[in-house]
Amino acid sequence: MWCVLTTRFYAPWCGHCKKLAPKFTEAARVLAPEGIQYGAIDATRENALKERFSVSGFPAIKFVDNDHESSKLYYREYKGPREVAGFVEYAKRMLQPALKKVSSPLDLETLIGNGKEVSFLMGRRADASSQSVELVREAFETIAWELQDTRLLSFTDSEDVHALVFASADVEDEAVCECKQKPYYIVRLEPGEDPVFYDVTEAELAVKAIAAGDTPGAFENGGDTASARCIARLCSDIRAWVEDQHYPVFPLLDAHNFADIAHSGKLLVVGAVQFDATEKGIATKRVRAKSSATVEALRKLSRRTTTTLPKRVFDSFRFGYLDAVKWKDFVAQFNVDAATPKVFVLDAPNKRFFEDDEVNQVSEIDGFLRDIVDGKVQAQHEGIMGLPALWLKSFQAWFPYSLVALLIAVLFLVWLVNVLCCGGAKREHAE
């Protein structure tokens, strides 16, 4: 196998390219012992390569490999941090097998305990060797390769690992009970959260579509067989589930994950809270206590096993919290005062948000979310489109002082117009 973590496409006149170059060079030096090859291409001269790798902006960074029994090159767009550490971590990840092997409970604990991301595990019973299981395994391995740079997928056939997975699951959950009886399962794992199992019903329906006598080998030869269609369907179903489930249940939101979660296809419930206050006193203690209560209330709502929200409401949202003091300029556009814990809901793709000043108790969050789904809460707009609503809210918040200020402003304008008009009239009369 050979691979190039980073083929860097640049333009000589690009300032961002010049800034990135030394970081890129340092990453190449660090990873040289790993056998990673680096390269830089002037895209203003190499138009053919620019088009081949679909480069539309600068700098563009591509990871290229040929780790398949094919002469075709595969490439991926690097979308991680443009820092030395980001390049190095990405390269080491891509050098590992796409589908990790979990051989023991210790391997599983290490996998879950890294705390960096949600992982997905396919388990196969030791005595399971049917064609259907092999098809699911092949589909899962295909997805692992396709998503290697962004998702963590693993495989196990260890009975000890199976026992550990189901020991932490809800034994009364129908999906868990069903998966325990199957020759295989696929499960979502996240530190501190209950495992979530993939509904194998869809996989079984796809497997049943295989024509009699058809074999997986026909797929390897590129034939448009029932087996190939089955694997394609399995890949589609499992990939969609993995993409939906890879978001953490209740993460701390920051610059690295906010955009991804906010544009996940669901509304994002955000708890803007304050923990690291430096001031002392009763007021600060109350703010921190309310912050803790807000976080715990949202954490409970975010978990499928503890939420009080009905399914139609629960499935409309993702949940998270952020440091309102650190991101005070950002949350201010959502009418959030960094000194006061508050919950707002963001509809990022449509540049809208929902907030209500009357929702100031954790017990009111449940009803607030239900009202949003039922269309009882009016959406507000971000940016210039939201200024009229912001001005009106400020006027109401400062009433009656805002009314006095408005009257003074109106009287001043009347006086100014009168002065200008009368002054012009006097000059004309004098002439």
C-alpha positions, 0 to 999 in steps of 0.5 A: 500500500502507498498513500499520500495524506496530503496532496496540497493544491495551491495558487502562488498568489493565495495568502491562505496557501502561503500561511498553510505551507510551513504547517504542511511541511512540518506535518510531512517531517513528523510523519516521514517515518510512517511512510506517508508521502506529501506533495504540493501541486501548483493548480494554476499550472496543472489544470488537468490534475486540478480537474481530476481531483475536483479542486474548486478553491485554495488551498485544497488538501486531498488524501489519496490511496490505492489500498484496493485491488484496483489501479484506480486511485481513491481520494478524499477531501481533508476537512479537519483542522488545518494545523500540524496536529490535525494533519498528523492525527488524520494521517495516522487514522487513515493508516489504520484498518478501516474496520477495527477488530475488537477481540476482548472486553479490554479492546472494547473499553479502550474503544469506548473510553477514548471519549473522542467520538461515537463508535459503531460495532458489528457483533457476529456470533461465533457459530454464525456463518450463514450467507445473510450474515456474510452479506451484512458483514461485507456491507458494514466493511464497505461502509467502514472504508467509505467513512474511515476518515470521519466515523469509527467502525469496528467488528467483533466475534468475541462472546465476551465482548457480546456479553459486555455490550448487552450487559450495559443495555436496557434488558427491557427494551424490545430492540435489545431483546431482539438483537440478543436472539440474532446471529449478528447485531450493530450497535452505537457506543458512546461513553456514558450513554446506553448502547443503541441498536440498529433495527436489523429488520431492514437488513433481514428484508434486504437479505430475503431479496436474494435470489435462490442460488445467488452468491456474494461472489457475483458481486465481487465480479461486478455483476448486477446480481441480486446479491449486489443489489442486496449489499447496495441496499444494506449499505444505504440503510446502515450508512443512513443510520450511522450518519444519523446516530454519530452525533453525541447525545448531549455534547459540549458545543464548541468551534469544532462541532457546532456547525456539524451538529447545527446542520444535522437536519434537526433543530438544535436545542442549546443550553447557554450556561455559565460555570466558570464565573470568577465573581463571588457572591450569592448572585453568582452562586445562583447563576451557577446553580441554575446552569447546573439545573439547566444542563441536567434538565436538558441531559434528561430530555436528550436521552431516549430512555429518560426523556419526557417528550413524545417521540414526534417531538423528541425526534425533531431535536438534537441537544447540546450546551455551551459556555455562554461567557466564552461565546457571549458575542455569539449568543447575544444575537439570540437574545441571550445574556451571558450572565443568565442561563437560558435555553434557545433552539436554533434552526441553522439552515434557515437562519432562524431561532426560537426563544422565549423570555418567559421560559426561565424555569427548567420545568418549562423547557419540555412545554417550550419544545412541544410548542415549537413542534406544534407551531405555537412559538414564532421563529425569529430571524438572525442577522439583518432580517431579525433586527425589527424583532430585536428592536421591538423586544428591546423596546418592550424590555425597557418600557416605559423608559423606552417610550420616554426615549422614543418621545424625546427622539420624536420631539427632537426630530420635529424641532430639527425639521422646524429649524431647517424649514424655518431657517430656509424660509427666513433666508428666502424672505431676506433675499 
